[in-house]
Amino acid sequence: NTSYSAAFAIMPALLAATAFLAALEVRAAPAKSQTSALMKAMEAESCWIGALQPEVCCNLHMGYLGDPRCWSGAFTFDRCCPAEAAAIAADIRKNCWVGGVTAAACCDIRKGLQGDAGCWGGPYTFETCCPAEAAFVASASEDSCWVGGIPRARCCDIRKGLKGDPSCWSGIFSFDLCCPQEAVMAAKVV
């Protein structure tokens, strides 16, 4: 009977789709019985569980961030598909500076911790187009701000003002750059 053979022919595809949807449900809103499987995957820092596999999720034919249904919370394209993310970033970086848009204007962290906010949209982000500046911003509070005997405790003290001690800041070194935890607390006060 041809109707039976047609039904059996699509069974593998239906089973694969069902497994994929079940894995998405585990990641999105785990039930108590599913929490332990999700927690084990997270503890192992593994992005892949059940039908959520790199062949599906990192597939660039689905978009420049792979299959968007795969990503939730800590499970991001950048974290789970590092090779693909690096390739996409390199392609995007080739096109960051067109027309009158320049790295000198956009990557200037004196304008903000993300450079000139007006430069960014879609796949064009500060992190992608200005990787050296983004790395500096990410590590400055630990390794660049406190040289030459400048005391962090004095400079970041928000009792001296919502931007700490103003005498500490000049040029690219700002309260927001050098005191990120205190900047978050100060923002909550405002």
Buried (B, 14 or more C-beta within 10 A) or exposed (E): EEEEEEEEEEEEEEEEEEBBEEBBEBBEEBEEEBEEBBEEBBEEEEBBBBBBBBEBBBBBEBEBBBBEBBBEEEBBBBEBBEEBBEEBBEEBBEEBBEEEBEBEBBBBBEBBBBBBEEBBEEBBBBBBBBEEBBEBBEEBBEEBBBEEEEEBEEBBBBEBEEBBBEEBBEEBBBBBBBBBEBBEEBEEEE
